[in-house]
C-alpha cells in the first residue's frame, strides 16, 4: 500500500484499485497501533483512530482535498500518484 503522506505521526496510504470494500473514495490512516479507513470527506468508514489524530486527519483532508482526490483517482486506475508533504509541500 503506497504512502501518500505522513504528519504528526499519522501515516496516510492509498491502495491500488481500492474501490470494492468501502465504495467511497478514502485513505487508510495509521497511528501507532491504530488503523482506519477514512473517506475523503472525513467519515470514519472502518477501524479505530484516536479522536485527536482523527481531527488532525480530517483537517489535513480538507486542506489537501484537491491533491488527495487526484491521488485517489490515479490510485484506483493503478497509476503512480504524487506524495503530499504533510506540512504543505508537494
Protein Blocks (a to p, Z undefined) as FASTA:
>chain_A
ZZfbdcehiacdddehilklnopacddddehjbccdddfkopafbdcddfklmmmmmmmm
mmmmmmmmmmmmmmmnopacddddfkopZZ
